[in-house]
Amino acid sequence: MARNKRTRDMSNNEIRGELMKRGKTFAQLGVENGLAKNTIRNALDKPYPKGERIIADALRLEPKDIWPSRHL
């Protein structure tokens, strides 16, 4: 995925696809980080800094690169 400035948030499908390319799922990220397997998905629909950071780290991005609208 290009690392240029995004003007829109990544879609849930884009995020899921990027995770899949890296062999990860939301459930795996949750369990690996001591959370319930569905907790990470909360970051897809609403601000959840801990979940955003976990997803961003897995994608080797910053949360503001995935969700620019949340980090104005």
VMD Tcl script that builds the backbone (N, CA, C; Angstrom):
set m [mol new atoms 216]
animate dup $m
set s [atomselect $m all]
$s set {name element resname resid chain x y z} {
  {N N MET 1 A 0.843 -1.167 0.000}
  {CA C MET 1 A 0.000 0.000 0.000}
  {C C MET 1 A 0.889 1.230 0.000}
  {N N ALA 2 A 0.531 2.213 -0.771}
  {CA C ALA 2 A 1.299 3.451 -0.840}
  {C C ALA 2 A 1.257 4.168 0.500}
  {N N ARG 3 A 2.334 4.832 0.831}
  {CA C ARG 3 A 2.420 5.523 2.116}
  {C C ARG 3 A 2.257 7.033 1.948}
  {N N ASN 4 A 1.560 7.450 0.909}
  {CA C ASN 4 A 1.341 8.880 0.729}
  {C C ASN 4 A 0.206 9.349 1.630}
  {N N LYS 5 A 0.067 10.670 1.747}
  {CA C LYS 5 A -0.983 11.231 2.602}
  {C C LYS 5 A -2.352 10.808 2.087}
  {N N ARG 6 A -3.167 10.297 2.983}
  {CA C ARG 6 A -4.528 9.899 2.635}
  {C C ARG 6 A -5.445 11.073 2.888}
  {N N THR 7 A -6.430 11.225 2.038}
  {CA C THR 7 A -7.422 12.273 2.245}
  {C C THR 7 A -8.721 11.690 2.773}
  {N N ARG 8 A -8.800 10.381 2.818}
  {CA C ARG 8 A -9.991 9.714 3.348}
  {C C ARG 8 A -9.544 8.540 4.205}
  {N N ASP 9 A -10.433 8.148 5.093}
  {CA C ASP 9 A -10.144 6.984 5.931}
  {C C ASP 9 A -10.106 5.725 5.070}
  {N N MET 10 A -9.261 4.793 5.453}
  {CA C MET 10 A -9.281 3.490 4.791}
  {C C MET 10 A -10.616 2.833 5.115}
  {N N SER 11 A -11.169 2.127 4.166}
  {CA C SER 11 A -12.413 1.407 4.427}
  {C C SER 11 A -12.102 0.169 5.270}
  {N N ASN 12 A -13.138 -0.350 5.905}
  {CA C ASN 12 A -12.970 -1.572 6.693}
  {C C ASN 12 A -12.421 -2.702 5.830}
  {N N ASN 13 A -12.892 -2.792 4.591}
  {CA C ASN 13 A -12.410 -3.847 3.694}
  {C C ASN 13 A -10.947 -3.648 3.325}
  {N N GLU 14 A -10.528 -2.388 3.149}
  {CA C GLU 14 A -9.118 -2.122 2.857}
  {C C GLU 14 A -8.235 -2.535 4.038}
  {N N ILE 15 A -8.681 -2.194 5.235}
  {CA C ILE 15 A -7.919 -2.553 6.432}
  {C C ILE 15 A -7.835 -4.069 6.557}
  {N N ARG 16 A -8.963 -4.729 6.416}
  {CA C ARG 16 A -9.003 -6.196 6.506}
  {C C ARG 16 A -8.079 -6.818 5.448}
  {N N GLY 17 A -8.137 -6.304 4.234}
  {CA C GLY 17 A -7.295 -6.825 3.163}
  {C C GLY 17 A -5.813 -6.659 3.443}
  {N N GLU 18 A -5.438 -5.500 3.970}
  {CA C GLU 18 A -4.031 -5.266 4.306}
  {C C GLU 18 A -3.572 -6.190 5.430}
  {N N LEU 19 A -4.445 -6.419 6.401}
  {CA C LEU 19 A -4.102 -7.361 7.472}
  {C C LEU 19 A -3.935 -8.772 6.913}
  {N N MET 20 A -4.842 -9.165 6.035}
  {CA C MET 20 A -4.774 -10.510 5.451}
  {C C MET 20 A -3.474 -10.707 4.672}
  {N N LYS 21 A -3.026 -9.658 3.971}
  {CA C LYS 21 A -1.756 -9.746 3.241}
  {C C LYS 21 A -0.600 -10.051 4.189}
  {N N ARG 22 A -0.751 -9.631 5.432}
  {CA C ARG 22 A 0.288 -9.853 6.437}
  {C C ARG 22 A -0.002 -11.089 7.292}
  {N N GLY 23 A -1.037 -11.837 6.900}
  {CA C GLY 23 A -1.366 -13.070 7.606}
  {C C GLY 23 A -1.993 -12.861 8.967}
  {N N LYS 24 A -2.670 -11.734 9.153}
  {CA C LYS 24 A -3.278 -11.406 10.445}
  {C C LYS 24 A -4.786 -11.244 10.304}
  {N N THR 25 A -5.485 -11.475 11.409}
  {CA C THR 25 A -6.919 -11.206 11.487}
  {C C THR 25 A -7.160 -10.302 12.687}
  {N N PHE 26 A -8.333 -9.695 12.734}
  {CA C PHE 26 A -8.688 -8.863 13.885}
  {C C PHE 26 A -8.679 -9.706 15.160}
  {N N ALA 27 A -9.196 -10.927 15.065}
  {CA C ALA 27 A -9.235 -11.808 16.236}
  {C C ALA 27 A -7.825 -12.096 16.748}
  {N N GLN 28 A -6.901 -12.392 15.845}
  {CA C GLN 28 A -5.517 -12.650 16.253}
  {C C GLN 28 A -4.919 -11.437 16.948}
  {N N LEU 29 A -5.139 -10.260 16.377}
  {CA C LEU 29 A -4.590 -9.044 16.980}
  {C C LEU 29 A -5.132 -8.842 18.387}
  {N N GLY 30 A -6.418 -9.110 18.561}
  {CA C GLY 30 A -7.007 -8.964 19.885}
  {C C GLY 30 A -6.376 -9.903 20.888}
  {N N VAL 31 A -6.323 -11.170 20.546}
  {CA C VAL 31 A -5.775 -12.180 21.457}
  {C C VAL 31 A -4.295 -11.901 21.745}
  {N N GLU 32 A -3.530 -11.546 20.716}
  {CA C GLU 32 A -2.099 -11.268 20.895}
  {C C GLU 32 A -1.856 -10.083 21.824}
  {N N ASN 33 A -2.859 -9.218 21.943}
  {CA C ASN 33 A -2.710 -8.015 22.759}
  {C C ASN 33 A -3.532 -8.065 24.041}
  {N N GLY 34 A -3.940 -9.273 24.427}
  {CA C GLY 34 A -4.629 -9.466 25.695}
  {C C GLY 34 A -6.056 -8.964 25.732}
  {N N LEU 35 A -6.682 -8.881 24.577}
  {CA C LEU 35 A -8.066 -8.418 24.482}
  {C C LEU 35 A -8.955 -9.556 24.002}
  {N N ALA 36 A -10.254 -9.378 24.166}
  {CA C ALA 36 A -11.196 -10.340 23.592}
  {C C ALA 36 A -11.037 -10.311 22.074}
  {N N LYS 37 A -11.306 -11.440 21.438}
  {CA C LYS 37 A -11.018 -11.534 20.005}
  {C C LYS 37 A -11.800 -10.550 19.143}
  {N N ASN 38 A -12.934 -10.060 19.609}
  {CA C ASN 38 A -13.715 -9.118 18.804}
  {C C ASN 38 A -13.482 -7.656 19.163}
  {N N THR 39 A -12.723 -7.390 20.197}
  {CA C THR 39 A -12.552 -6.022 20.685}
  {C C THR 39 A -11.878 -5.107 19.674}
  {N N ILE 40 A -10.894 -5.600 18.961}
  {CA C ILE 40 A -10.156 -4.766 18.006}
  {C C ILE 40 A -11.083 -4.191 16.948}
  {N N ARG 41 A -12.110 -4.929 16.577}
  {CA C ARG 41 A -13.037 -4.450 15.543}
  {C C ARG 41 A -13.728 -3.149 15.935}
  {N N ASN 42 A -13.793 -2.844 17.230}
  {CA C ASN 42 A -14.412 -1.588 17.663}
  {C C ASN 42 A -13.747 -0.385 17.015}
  {N N ALA 43 A -12.462 -0.473 16.752}
  {CA C ALA 43 A -11.729 0.639 16.153}
  {C C ALA 43 A -12.173 0.927 14.726}
  {N N LEU 44 A -12.831 -0.013 14.088}
  {CA C LEU 44 A -13.285 0.210 12.718}
  {C C LEU 44 A -14.433 1.205 12.649}
  {N N ASP 45 A -15.263 1.237 13.679}
  {CA C ASP 45 A -16.484 2.034 13.629}
  {C C ASP 45 A -16.490 3.271 14.504}
  {N N LYS 46 A -15.580 3.322 15.465}
  {CA C LYS 46 A -15.555 4.473 16.372}
  {C C LYS 46 A -14.145 4.652 16.913}
  {N N PRO 47 A -13.838 5.851 17.359}
  {CA C PRO 47 A -12.502 6.072 17.914}
  {C C PRO 47 A -12.227 5.134 19.093}
  {N N TYR 48 A -11.137 4.432 19.020}
  {CA C TYR 48 A -10.685 3.508 20.062}
  {C C TYR 48 A -9.156 3.497 19.968}
  {N N PRO 49 A -8.502 4.460 20.627}
  {CA C PRO 49 A -7.058 4.640 20.453}
  {C C PRO 49 A -6.221 3.375 20.611}
  {N N LYS 50 A -6.513 2.557 21.596}
  {CA C LYS 50 A -5.720 1.337 21.788}
  {C C LYS 50 A -5.856 0.408 20.581}
  {N N GLY 51 A -7.087 0.203 20.122}
  {CA C GLY 51 A -7.315 -0.652 18.960}
  {C C GLY 51 A -6.726 -0.068 17.690}
  {N N GLU 52 A -6.843 1.249 17.531}
  {CA C GLU 52 A -6.268 1.916 16.361}
  {C C GLU 52 A -4.759 1.706 16.323}
  {N N ARG 53 A -4.109 1.831 17.473}
  {CA C ARG 53 A -2.650 1.663 17.538}
  {C C ARG 53 A -2.258 0.224 17.209}
  {N N ILE 54 A -2.995 -0.739 17.711}
  {CA C ILE 54 A -2.686 -2.148 17.449}
  {C C ILE 54 A -2.809 -2.444 15.960}
  {N N ILE 55 A -3.884 -1.972 15.344}
  {CA C ILE 55 A -4.075 -2.182 13.903}
  {C C ILE 55 A -2.980 -1.471 13.122}
  {N N ALA 56 A -2.720 -0.224 13.469}
  {CA C ALA 56 A -1.694 0.551 12.765}
  {C C ALA 56 A -0.326 -0.126 12.864}
  {N N ASP 57 A 0.026 -0.600 14.046}
  {CA C ASP 57 A 1.310 -1.287 14.211}
  {C C ASP 57 A 1.386 -2.529 13.328}
  {N N ALA 58 A 0.295 -3.267 13.244}
  {CA C ALA 58 A 0.270 -4.472 12.406}
  {C C ALA 58 A 0.451 -4.127 10.930}
  {N N LEU 59 A -0.032 -2.941 10.535}
  {CA C LEU 59 A 0.078 -2.506 9.139}
  {C C LEU 59 A 1.330 -1.669 8.888}
  {N N ARG 60 A 2.110 -1.448 9.948}
  {CA C ARG 60 A 3.317 -0.611 9.861}
  {C C ARG 60 A 2.977 0.804 9.399}
  {N N LEU 61 A 1.901 1.331 9.957}
  {CA C LEU 61 A 1.440 2.688 9.673}
  {C C LEU 61 A 1.179 3.397 10.989}
  {N N GLU 62 A 0.830 4.655 10.900}
  {CA C GLU 62 A 0.356 5.412 12.049}
  {C C GLU 62 A -1.171 5.452 11.984}
  {N N PRO 63 A -1.844 5.500 13.132}
  {CA C PRO 63 A -3.309 5.587 13.106}
  {C C PRO 63 A -3.824 6.731 12.238}
  {N N LYS 64 A -3.129 7.870 12.246}
  {CA C LYS 64 A -3.576 9.017 11.447}
  {C C LYS 64 A -3.500 8.734 9.949}
  {N N ASP 65 A -2.687 7.767 9.538}
  {CA C ASP 65 A -2.617 7.394 8.127}
  {C C ASP 65 A -3.790 6.509 7.719}
  {N N ILE 66 A -4.374 5.819 8.674}
  {CA C ILE 66 A -5.513 4.936 8.410}
  {C C ILE 66 A -6.824 5.694 8.570}
  {N N TRP 67 A -6.896 6.511 9.625}
  {CA C TRP 67 A -8.115 7.266 9.944}
  {C C TRP 67 A -7.810 8.759 10.045}
  {N N PRO 68 A -7.497 9.417 8.937}
  {CA C PRO 68 A -7.153 10.843 9.033}
  {C C PRO 68 A -8.283 11.696 9.611}
  {N N SER 69 A -9.518 11.302 9.414}
  {CA C SER 69 A -10.641 12.102 9.928}
  {C C SER 69 A -10.686 12.110 11.453}
  {N N ARG 70 A -10.085 11.132 12.089}
  {CA C ARG 70 A -10.067 11.055 13.553}
  {C C ARG 70 A -8.888 11.814 14.155}
  {N N HIS 71 A -7.967 12.208 13.314}
  {CA C HIS 71 A -6.725 12.811 13.803}
  {C C HIS 71 A -6.472 14.148 13.126}
  {N N LEU 72 A -7.482 14.987 13.099}
  {CA C LEU 72 A -7.339 16.309 12.468}
  {C C LEU 72 A -6.583 17.268 13.337}
}
mol reanalyze $m
mol bondsrecalc $m
mol representation Tube
mol addrep $m
